[in-house]
Amino acid sequence: MKSKNTKKTAHVSDTKIRTVKELSELIKNKKTILIASVKNLPAAKFQEISKKLRGKAVIKVPKKNLILRALDSSGNETVKELKNQINDSVAILFSDMDAFELAMELIKSKSATKAKTGQEAVEDIEVQPGPTDLIPGPAISELGALGIQIQIDKGKIHIKDAKIIVRKGEKISAGAADVMSKLDIKPFSVGFIALCAFDAKENM
């Protein structure tokens, strides 16, 4: 039993060594190192973005201690400063693209998503005036509860005036989330969020 545990420990250690070596080689050989937050990113979206970036960037999501070791082993003091941006919810991208171009690729890969109850609004969420596909019924009181002024036009609910229903920094209520869903308002976006980028070649 003791022998098995010893072998398992050695195997894990070898894996870590190989991972650090691989990361160190990428740091040394790639033009750009970009750190992006992947916090709360669904696995399916992660795979979708990874597929889009195939051939443009190598994406790694290593354990924090392994990327810190790799950065330390680079021998570059500027590269080591990237350690301040490393946490348990980041991906490290290595690419020969310009840092700005890579960041733009990440922005283009984002997609709009609906709000969920309890989420914090990153900016004011406003309902715009105009026609909707909602028919009179429960939706009238649901919209009214949020202070949205309406009128009925050709059997459908028409929103009269723009109305901010959630202020920046506020938590989204169940009522607001439900109304946004019915109006197909998607105030959030999901994807890689670039935190910082570093031109490795210029600073080596």
N, C-alpha and C positions, 0 to 999 in steps of 0.2 A: 504493500500500500504506500509506503514511504517512497519507494522507487518511482511509482506512477506520478505522485505529486511533484517529485523532483523533475521528471521529464516534462510535465505540463508547464511548470515555472520557466524552464529553459526555453520551451517553445514560444511562450508569450514574450519572453525577453528578446528572442531572435526576431520575432515579428515587429516589435517596437524598434529594434535597431534598423531593420530594413525600411520601415516607414520613415524614420528620421533621415536616413540616407537618401531616400527618394525625394523627400521634401527639400533637403539641402541641395540636391542636384537641380531641382526645379528653380529654387531661389537663385542659384548660380547661373543657370543657363537661359532663363526666360527674361524678356525685356521688362514686363510689368507684373507686379504683385498687387492684387486687389483683395481687400477684405470686405466681405459683404455679410450683413445680418440675414439669417434665414429663420429668425424667430417666428414661431406660429405658422410657418410655411407648410402647407399640406404636401405630403410625399408625392402625390401625383403632379403637382405644380413644379416641384423640385425636378422631377424626372423630365417634365416637358421643357423646362428651361435648359437643363443639361443637354438635352437632345438638340436644341436650337444652337447651343454654343459649341457643339462638337466640331472639332477642327479649328476652332477659334481660341479656345481656352481649356486648360486642364483644371477641373474643379475637385477640390479635396475638402473633406469635412473631418479632419483628424481630431483626436482628443487634444485638449488644450495643452497638456504637458508636453506632447510630442511636437507640436508646432513651435512651442516656446524653445524647446531644445534645438530644433532645426534653425530657428532664427539666431539663437546664440552661437551656433556652430558656423554661421555665415562669415564671422570675422569682420562684419561691416557694422559699425556703430549706428549708422543711419537706419539700416535694415532692422537692427535690434529695437529701434524705437516703435516698430509696429506692434511690439508686445503689448503696448498700452491699449490696443484696440481688440485684443484677443479675448473672447469669452466663450462660453459653452454653446453659443447659438450662432456661430459664424461659419461661413465657407471661405476658403482661401482659393483665389483664382490666379493661375499662372498663365501668361499669354505673351505672344510676340507682338500683339496689337498695342497701339498707343493707349495709355491709361484712359484718356478722355473717350476714345472710340469704344473701349471695352465698357466703360460706365454707361455710355449711350446704348449699347447693346442690352444692358441690364434694364434700362428704363423702357426700351421698346418691348421687352419680354414680359413686362408687368401686365396684369389683367384686372379689370374692375370686378369688385365683389360686393355683395349685399352686406348691410349692417346687421349685427347681432345685438340682442339685448345685453346691456352691460358694457359694451365696448365704449372706449373714450373717443370722442370726435377729435380728429386732428385739425379740423377747421370747421367754420360755421357750415351747417348743412341747411340748404335753402330749397324750398319747394317753389318751382317756377309757375307763373300763371299760364293758363292755356287749357285746351281740351284734354280729357282723360278717357279711358275706356271703361271707367267705373260707372255702374248703374246706380240710381238712387236706392237706398236701403241702409243697412248698417254702416256703410262707408261714410254716410253723411255725418253721423255722430262721431265716428272715429276721426274724421278730418276736423270737425268742429272742436273736438277735445284738444287739438293742437293749435287752435286759433286760426285755422285755415278758412278763409272766406270762399264760399262756393256759390254757384248758381246751376240750375239744370238747363241744359241746352240740347234739344233733339234727343231726349231720353238718356243723356249721359251727363255725368258731373263735370262741370267746367270750373277750374280754379280761377278766381277773380284776380287775386293779388299775390305777389311773391311773399313768402313767409319763411323766416328762419325758424326751424323746428327744434334744432339742437345747436347750442353754442359751442365753440371750440373749447375743449377741455372737459365738457360735460359728459356724463354717462348717458348712453342711449337707452331710453325707456322702451318697454315692450310695445307700447302704443305707437311710438315713433318708428320703431323697427318694422312693425306690421304695416304702417302706412307707406313707408319707403318701399317695402316689398311689393305692395299692391300697385304703386306708381312706377315700379321698376327703376328706382333710384339706387345707384350703386356708389356710395360715397368713399369706399375704400379700394385700395389696389393691393394685390398680392404679388410678390416676386422677391428677387434678391435686392436688398437695399445697400448700395455701396456706402461704406463707412470711410474708407480711405484707400488711396492707391499710391503706388510707389514705382518709379522708373528705376528698376534695378541696374540696368546697363549704364545709365548716366552716373550712378553713384558707386559703382564697383571700382 
